[in-house]
């Protein structure tokens, strides 16, 4: 039984209490981490200019896509399985963690090698900038570390080790500030990448030490190998999740590639990068609430505590939507002053910023569908929602990217988010009705916050 579960059962803490305790730690770590990351981003945007900042954004997007392809969605799968197993079967939870770490290390190393070998061709043919080839080759090492970090973070979340996650977030923000910010101040993307690479081993070490400590407290041994049936279960869970994630990370990369190969090239990509930074800020903190809530919701549903499950989802969804609005609304009001901080070259990003702030609020609601569908095992339905969103976004961007630049991409993102929101509300209503098997009154998904 995990440390969090012992506190919950022995001291009578409610799910709401456990959630807000975890949230307090994660939000504190996030606030510091994102603050440090924002400082680094501002320094990079001012020092590199729109074109240089666009190149940095394209490199980061390419690394994210390579990491996604190498990770096979094991981070979220690890969270789900560890949260289900660590209470009653701690040895099996430890075996799942070790399997995920070994698999991610091997797949990450292979992906890094392939990216290194194919860097020049990717830069020349897909990114429209052969000069990025050597930089992409340098950055390929980061693919492996990012994949492993995803597993470590997923395991910590599954163990409900929220204080440890907060510490890791602060260390992440500090290392990224020192590496990216200091490198960008030199005006050289190569220095930025080398600084990033140097900081990664320290971050991995901090995450590993945090995981070992959390496992000791939870009584989860980091040893053994999962049974074949467990591996098959991981595949069944992971496949739809990977396919669903494929509608997010690669699609984001494709949208950036549209801009990079457009008439204004990396200049427009830099403008989009500034607006996208605030989109990420809007969704990031509510997303962390989802990471706190998912293992709790999964364990609660698995234990058959349905009334608590529905009530918990309602409270979490409302809290996440309120947090997104709390960030987006002041940012929209102060957009002129925000963009001035990045430099005069980004003054034209205001319309793009408005669109992505709105998309961030809607996407915060869209990610709440996952909190409802994942514990119920409806990952294929979640995949269909993601496909609808990706199709709309790419089609809209392809139609207008050549004429409207970054504004077209932002419109496409907002339109796709709206389509997913409407479809998700309808689908979750159907799923809720199908999942009701007793006569006890339950709140509908509309009351839970999906409308």
Secondary structure, 3 states (H helix, E strand, C coil): CCHHHHHHHHCCCCHHHHHHHHHHHHHHHHHHHHHHHHHHHHHHHHHHHHHHHHHHHHHHHHHHHHHHHHHCCHHHHHHHHHHHHCCCCHHHHHHHHHHHHHHHHHHHHHHHHHHHHHHHHHHHHHCCCCCHHHHHHHHCHHHHHHHHHHHHHHHHHHCCCHHHHHHHHHHHHHHHHHHHHHHHHCCCHHHHHHHHHHHHHHHHHHHHHHHHHHHHHHCCCCCCCCCHHHHHHHHHHHHHHHHHHCCCHHHHHHHHHHHHCCCCCHHHHHHHHHHHHHHHHHHHHHHHHHHHHHHHHHHHHHCCCHHHHHHHHHHHHHHHHHHHHHHHHHHHHCHHHHHHHHCHHHHHHHHHHHHHHHHHHHHHHHHHHHHHHCCCCCHHHHHHHHHHHHHHHHHHHHHHHHHHCHHHHHHHHHHHHHHHHHHHHHHHHHHHHHHCCCCCCCCCHHHHCCC
